[in-house]
Amino acid sequence: MATNGSAVITALNALTSDVLLAFLGKQRWYAAKSATNAKARVADFVVLPWGDGAFAIARIGIAAGAGAEQFYQVPVAIGDYDGNVPENGIVAHLELDGRRVALIDAVHDASLRLALARAIAVGATARTNDLTWEAAPAAGSSWALTDQTPTRLGAAEQSNTSIIIGDAAILKLFRLIKRGVHPDVEVTSFLTTRAAFENTPALIGHMSLGDSSGTSTLGMMQEFLSGSSDAWSYTLERGAPYFAAPPSRDAPNEFLADAKQLGVVTRAMHEALASDDDNPDFAPEPATHEDIDRWAHRTQQAIRDALALLEQRLTSADFPKERVPEAQALVRRGAHYAGWVDEIDDTLDDDLGMCTRVHGDYHLGQVLRTKSGEFMVIDFEGEPSRSLDERREKTSPLRDVAGMLRSFAYAAATLAMSTSAKIDQPTRELRAARWERDVRAAYLEGYLGSAEERDDSPGVLPEEEPHVRQLIALFEMEKAFYELAYELNNRPAWAWIPMRGIAKLAMR
């Protein structure tokens, strides 16, 4: 078979739109499955400097409808892989030099996985035509890998692909790639190399793809916390005894101390993100009336969109019939919710706190709990549906707080549903309400601290605690209505969770 890259180049140039779409349709990270009349192409690629030219990074363009073309990263390898690669990892079979070979998603090749990790640890570049691939270590990072270091694919693949390097590092490949500064790399680097924030795994390095039009981040590698679990799973585990206790006997809420600790960690993260007045990308800025007006407008738009969708879906076959009266009441109160938002906007005056960089998509699934009992914050990517510029915008750190509070609501609902076969509905709902109430209070106690601690704070939050809580409520309302629209479009049986949260918020 041809070497020095000619084989992989020939294979990439031979890929048709139908072949590419068939491969992409099998991937969980491909976000355009529902698009009609989509067309795919190999936009460009870089041959990598290992494996005698058998490896490359391809950028696949997807055009669908009137929207802008999207680009996906697919590392590829060519060789005799039949029987060694899962079906969804094979891009195409083809004949080259009289041999039948496979072009595969190269994350299924152990040698390529290790080569990428070593390149990020020490630095490397490759160039094909006008396209440059670069791997670069983080400032101050020193990481040693050997030829025997094992690698494996992470199990929880969603919009990205994770590769575990030994028990020490994790390499996250971004599949949907966009030109510009990637917030996950940017924020992780700032927190771990500039702000000395101890509750985020250290950044080891990243890799990128660039041409005359700009640079896209392809992936990042950071410390791997072996034996840790995501905070969502941990929360459900800690909350289970409370919900599963016999109806005649209440169990203690064993998650309260954890919730308070998580609040402390969240506040430390926000203070770290606001700790550099000299860095224009991170320097905190006073929130203005224009900011609160914009936040209120976003919330009211979320209310209008979600309630319009709810009204449409009330008679659909997949909307739970037992929830129809509750949903109808919600729709009727649309003007009330919009007026409630106006009241917050009108009463906050100038006490708005600061706009800072934030996590951007903060919930229990974005936090790890280590073997030693520490909470570590990960995944500063922000909401993938938003542009990179939007994800890098400064806003109130209380938006993150609201996201975590909504995550507690989902945890309470999930725990209640898990006991539906053993515990009667009134007891389940009472326990869910109490568990969520107490967890919220513990988290906010950890986040806000005592009155003395608030006096010593750097002024990131509004000075008056009632104003803090009003802003949290505003962001929670926006989040809950966003969740309602999401559930109606994806899991109508779950729509009651944000519906119940909206009703509670309006009474606080």
C-alpha positions, 0 to 999 in steps of 0.5 A: 500500500502507498505510504507517506500520506498518499493512501489516506489522501486518496481515500479522503478524496474518494469519499462521497457525500452519501458515504460521509453522511452514512458514517456521521449518522451513526455517531452520537456526537453528530448534531445534524441527524434530523437535517433534510437534504444535507450534503457532506464533503471533506473540506480539508485535512492535514496528514499527521507525522506518524504511522508513515502517513496513515493518519490525518485530521479531516475537517468535514463540512455539512451544509443543510438548508439555508444555515451556515456550513458546519464543520466536524473533526474526524481523525482518520487512519487507513489500514487493515482494521477489519474485525478490530474496529466497531461498525460505527468506527468505519468510515469506508472500505476501499481498494488501494494498490490491490488490497481491501483496506478500511478508512476508520475514525482513528480514535479507535487506533491505540497508536494514534491515541497515544501519539496525539497525547504525546504531541500535546504533552511536548508540542508538535506541528504538521502542515498540508497545503495551507492548513496547519495542525498544532499541538501545544503544552500548557504553560508550566506543564510537564507530562511524561508518557511512554510507549507503553502508556495505555489508552482507552475511549471514554464511555460517556460520549456525547458532543465530544469524544474523550480518550483516557491516557493511563490513569493520569490524563484525559484528552477531549476531542471537540467534534463540532468545531468553530473558528475562534477562542474556545472557552473550555481551553481558555477558562481552564487555562486561566483557572489552573495556570493564572488564578491557581483555582484548586478545584479544576483539573490542571490543563496539560495542553491543547491542539488546533487547526488553522488557516488564513481564515482563523484557528479552530480548537480541536481538543484539550488534555487535562489531568484525569481524576481516577476513581472520581464520579460525576456529581449527578450520580453521586447526588442520586446515590446520596439522596436515595435513602431519603426517598426510599425510607418507609412512608412512616419514617423520614430518613436524614438528608445526607446530601446537605453537607455536600451541597454546602461544600459545592456552594463554597466551591462555586463561590471560589470559582467565581472569585477566581474568574474575577481575580485579574483586573489586568486581563481584558478577557477576564477583568470584572465589569460593573453590571449596568441597567442595559445588562439587567434590561437585556437579561429581563428581555431574554427571560421574557422571550423564553417565557413567550416561546415556551408557553406558545409551544406548551399551548400547541402541545397540550392536545398532542398524543405524547403530552401526559393527560394528567398534566393538562390542567397544570399546563393550562394554568401555566399558559393562563399565567403568562402575563403574570410571569412577564410582569414578575420579570418587569418587577425585578427589572424595576426594583434592582436599581444600581445594585447589580454586582459585576459581570464576569466570565462564568462557567456557562452551563453549570449543573451537577453533570459538570462537576466531579467528586473525587475519591478524597471527597472534593468537588472539581469543576469541569467542562467550561465549554458553555452551551454548545448551541451558542456561538463562541463569542456568546459563550465568552460573554461576561455576565452575572455569576448568579447565572451559574448559581441558577443553573445548579439550583435547577439541577437540584430540582431535576435530581429531586424529581429523578429521585422521587420517580425512582421510588414510584413502585414503593412509595405513594405519590403524596409522600414522594412529592412531599419528600421531593419538595423538602429535599430540594428546599433543604439542598437549595438552602445549604448550597446558597449558605455555602455560596453566600457565606455568613454576613461577615464573609459577605462584607469581606467579598470582592464585590462581585455580587450585589451588595444587598442579599435580597437583590442577590436572590432576585437575580437568582430567581430571574435567571432560574425563571429563564432556565426553567422556561428554556427547560420546558421548551426542551422537554416538550420537544424531546421528553414531553413526559418530563415537562412537569419538572420545569412546570413545577419549578416555574410554579414554585419560583413565582411563589418565592 
